[in-house]
Amino acid sequence: MNTNDYVKYLTQTFVQYMDQPKDQRKQLKKEKKDHKEPFMLRWFGILPYAISYSVKKSRRRKH
């Protein structure tokens, strides 16, 4: 992919984005944010996430 193709792709993507109504852009952004995985899971996998979850759960039981 050369530079002209990349600039063309970026321009088309930007124009498509700007042609959408503002409320539709906000809704798509909100949906994308809602489907995002937790930070620990995204960066470190399931094991640290499971450990932190079990620690939090055990702390709740003690109080």
C-alpha positions in Angstrom: 0.0 0.0 0.0 1.6 3.3 -1.1 1.1 6.7 0.5 -1.5 7.9 -1.9 -3.7 4.8 -1.3 -3.4 5.3 2.5 -4.3 9.0 2.3 -7.3 8.1 0.1 -8.5 5.5 2.6 -8.1 7.9 5.5 -10.0 10.6 3.6 -12.8 8.3 2.7 -13.1 7.0 6.2 -13.2 10.5 7.6 -15.8 11.7 5.1 -18.0 8.7 5.9 -17.7 9.4 9.6 -18.6 13.1 9.1 -21.6 12.3 6.9 -23.2 10.3 9.7 -25.6 12.3 11.9 -24.2 13.3 15.2 -26.6 11.2 17.3 -25.7 8.1 15.3 -22.0 8.7 15.9 -22.5 9.1 19.6 -24.6 5.9 19.7 -21.9 3.9 17.8 -19.3 5.2 20.2 -21.4 4.3 23.2 -22.0 0.8 21.9 -18.3 0.3 21.2 -17.5 1.4 24.7 -20.1 -0.9 26.3 -18.7 -3.9 24.5 -15.1 -3.3 25.6 -13.5 -5.9 27.9 -12.2 -4.8 31.3 -8.6 -3.5 31.4 -7.1 -6.4 33.2 -8.6 -8.9 30.8 -7.5 -7.0 27.7 -3.9 -6.5 28.7 -3.1 -9.5 30.9 -5.5 -12.3 30.1 -8.0 -14.2 32.1 -5.8 -15.4 35.0 -5.1 -12.1 36.7 -8.7 -11.0 36.1 -9.9 -14.2 37.8 -7.6 -13.7 40.8 -8.6 -10.1 41.3 -12.2 -11.1 41.1 -11.9 -13.8 43.7 -9.9 -11.4 46.0 -12.7 -8.8 45.7 -15.3 -11.4 46.3 -13.6 -12.8 49.5 -13.2 -9.2 50.8 -16.9 -8.6 50.5 -17.7 -11.8 52.5 -15.5 -10.7 55.4 -17.2 -7.4 55.9 
